């Protein structure tokens, strides 16, 4: 059965066998070049934005986390507790 199918395919060559069959068009080259230019511009822009970032984010603002860890600020309300230690109601 497989030999019969192979023989049938060998007897009937594809219809598109003209002189231009299998050659790429110039439109394909333009599309590929445009995609490469777009990728280059995206990488260039990303690198510009990454250069603006600080080297480390650890020392920016440690006070809010420190206050929550020490219990001086209620993490849910975001306000300091009353003098008796109970959290205040939000305004």
RALIN-V183340 format. One record per residue. N is the residue number from 1. D_CENTER is the distance of its C-alpha to the mean C-alpha in Angstrom with 2 decimals. Layout:
# RALIN-V183340
<<N,D_CENTER> <N,D_CENTER>>
This chain:
# RALIN-V183340
<<1,49.87> <2,47.03> <3,49.52> <4,50.53> <5,46.96> <6,46.39> <7,49.71> <8,48.90> <9,45.60> <10,47.40> <11,50.07> <12,47.70> <13,45.46> <14,42.51> <15,43.58> <16,41.11> <17,42.85> <18,43.77> <19,43.54> <20,39.98> <21,38.58> <22,35.44> <23,34.90> <24,31.66> <25,31.96> <26,31.10> <27,28.64> <28,26.41> <29,26.58> <30,25.68> <31,22.58> <32,21.43> <33,22.25> <34,20.39> <35,17.17> <36,17.72> <37,18.47> <38,15.37> <39,13.17> <40,15.52> <41,15.29> <42,11.51> <43,11.91> <44,15.06> <45,13.77> <46,11.05> <47,14.03> <48,16.28> <49,14.36> <50,14.05> <51,17.79> <52,18.62> <53,17.55> <54,20.54> <55,21.24> <56,21.64> <57,21.25> <58,24.28> <59,27.07> <60,25.84> <61,27.82> <62,29.39> <63,32.17> <64,30.75> <65,29.78> <66,33.11> <67,35.02> <68,33.54> <69,34.22> <70,37.78> <71,38.45> <72,39.32> <73,36.68> <74,36.15> <75,32.42> <76,32.82> <77,34.81> <78,33.59> <79,37.22> <80,39.79> <81,42.27> <82,45.88> <83,48.63> <84,49.52> <85,46.01> <86,44.99> <87,41.78> <88,42.49> <89,41.57> <90,38.84> <91,40.42>>
